[in-house]
Amino acid sequence: MSSRTAKVERKTLETSIAVELVLDGHGNSNFQTGVPFLEHMLDQISRHGLFDLNVVCNGDTHIDDHHTVEDIGIAMGEAFSQALGDRKGIVRYGHAYVPLDESLSRVVIDFSGRPGLHFNADFKRARVGNFDVDLTSEFFQGFANNARATIHMDVLRGVNDHHKIETLFKAFGRALRVACSIDDRAANAMPSTKGVL
């Protein structure tokens, strides 16, 4: 199997980002983003997806964390799309349910080539620590658009907003792991009747 890796650099007037990704990794990660809670969540993606992931971002966090979080989602989506190449041989679909104490979330992913995010989460607080909870969906929207993936995310139950967000990121990592995996029974086939993704 060829190396399924990616390096993405993204520079705007608001952020400068470098992402390195190894799809068939071991869950090793390094983050320097200036947003500690996001780093904790990115670690969930890496650890539960078994992706090696390095993200370095210098962003305008003196304003707020919005551009940093959204642009990291964009750059990571680009990295996954690049690492998947033509998408031949991948499972394509992945889903996961993840609990954390009283919270339970479900994430379903399709690397369809058609971007879309369907996000259903009812947060009770504006912030978890210093993290604006609205940025959770902004991260995943940026990812979906640039990975060209359809993603359905639902917090099915929960009380603690930290737990709700963490279950979303953990389930996302596990669903990604399945969807990005090579299908041993169809390793050279495009998983679409259209012949392209």
Number of C-alpha atoms within 10 A of each C-alpha: 5 4 10 16 20 20 17 17 16 15 14 10 7 14 18 17 22 19 20 22 23 22 25 18 17 15 18 14 21 15 18 14 20 17 18 14 17 21 18 13 19 22 24 23 27 28 20 19 24 21 23 21 25 20 21 17 22 15 25 16 16 6 9 13 19 19 19 25 27 21 24 29 24 23 25 31 24 24 26 25 22 19 21 20 11 12 23 20 19 22 22 23 21 22 21 20 19 20 20 17 12 11 21 22 27 22 26 21 24 23 25 19 17 15 18 22 19 15 16 14 18 14 18 10 12 12 14 15 10 11 19 15 18 13 18 21 20 20 22 26 24 24 29 28 20 23 26 21 24 21 27 17 23 19 23 15 14 21 14 16 19 19 19 26 24 23 27 28 27 28 28 29 27 24 25 29 24 19 20 25 18 19 17 10 9 13 15 13 13 18 21 12 7 7 9 12 17
